[in-house]
């Protein structure tokens, strides 16, 4: 999945990245896992996800993945709304909890 930038944030301090990657960001979605790159490669099982959030504001279209048993989140800037909707549909198909904001973005999309 092409992304513009990736970030690591703390659940209690959203929108304030502790680490970022805009040189070689990646988000790869598989049937049972997710691979992503911030400072180094991570591989997490889908079952470790606690919640998927999303926001769309002007040029910023991002998905935020919150993990169980950790205060850290992963954010990926997806650049365009169709790509964000595609990612949200993937998580919805996998029965991963979506935040009300992510659910609303998915429901309101005509893509």
C-alpha positions in Angstrom: 0.0 0.0 0.0 1.7 3.3 -1.1 1.9 5.8 1.8 3.3 9.3 2.1 4.6 9.0 5.6 4.4 6.8 8.7 4.4 7.8 12.4 4.6 6.2 15.8 2.5 8.1 18.4 1.3 7.6 22.0 -2.4 6.8 22.6 -2.6 9.6 25.2 -0.8 12.2 23.0 -2.4 11.8 19.6 -1.1 13.9 16.6 2.3 14.2 18.2 4.7 11.7 16.6 7.6 10.2 18.5 9.0 8.8 15.4 8.4 9.4 11.7 9.5 8.1 8.3 8.9 10.0 5.1 11.8 8.5 3.1 10.7 4.9 2.8 7.3 4.5 4.5 5.4 1.2 4.0 2.2 -0.4 5.0 1.5 -4.0 3.8 -1.7 -5.7 4.5 -1.9 -9.5 4.6 -4.7 -11.9 5.5 -3.4 -12.5 9.0 -0.8 -9.8 9.6 0.4 -6.3 8.9 3.9 -5.2 8.1 4.9 -1.5 8.4 8.0 0.6 8.6 8.6 3.7 10.7 12.2 3.5 11.9 12.5 -0.2 11.3 10.2 -3.0 10.0 7.4 -4.3 12.2 5.2 -7.3 11.7 2.0 -7.6 13.8 -0.8 -10.1 13.8 -4.3 -8.7 13.0 -5.5 -10.1 16.3 -3.2 -7.7 18.1 -5.2 -4.7 16.8 -7.4 -3.0 19.4 -8.9 -0.3 17.2 -8.6 1.3 13.8 -9.2 5.0 13.6 -9.0 7.3 10.5 -9.2 11.0 9.7 -9.6 13.0 6.5 -8.8 16.7 6.6 -7.9 18.7 3.6 -4.8 16.9 2.1 -4.3 14.6 5.1 -5.9 11.1 4.8 -4.6 8.9 7.5 -5.3 5.6 9.2 -4.3 5.1 12.9 -3.8 1.6 14.2 -4.0 1.1 18.0 -2.5 -2.1 19.4 -3.6 -4.1 22.5 -1.3 -4.1 25.5 0.9 -1.2 24.3 0.5 2.6 24.5 1.9 3.1 21.0 0.0 3.6 17.8 1.0 3.5 14.1 -0.3 6.1 11.7 0.0 6.0 7.9 -0.6 9.0 5.7 -2.4 7.5 2.7 -2.6 10.7 0.6 -6.0 10.1 -1.2 -9.4 9.2 0.1 -9.9 6.1 -2.1 -6.8 4.5 -0.6 -8.0 5.3 2.9 -11.4 3.7 2.2 -9.7 0.6 0.8 -7.8 0.2 4.0 -10.8 0.7 6.2 -12.8 -1.9 4.1 -10.0 -4.3 4.6 -10.2 -4.0 8.4 -14.0 -4.0 8.4 -13.9 -7.3 6.4 -11.6 -8.7 9.1 -14.0 -7.7 11.9 -11.4 -5.3 13.4 -13.1 -2.6 15.5 -13.4 0.7 13.8 -13.7 4.0 15.6 -16.9 6.0 15.1 -14.9 8.4 12.9 -13.5 5.6 10.8 -16.9 4.0 10.5 -18.5 7.3 9.4 -15.8 7.8 6.8 -16.4 4.3 5.5 -20.2 4.7 5.5 -20.1 8.1 3.8 -17.7 7.1 1.0 -19.3 6.6 -2.4 -16.2 4.7 -3.7 
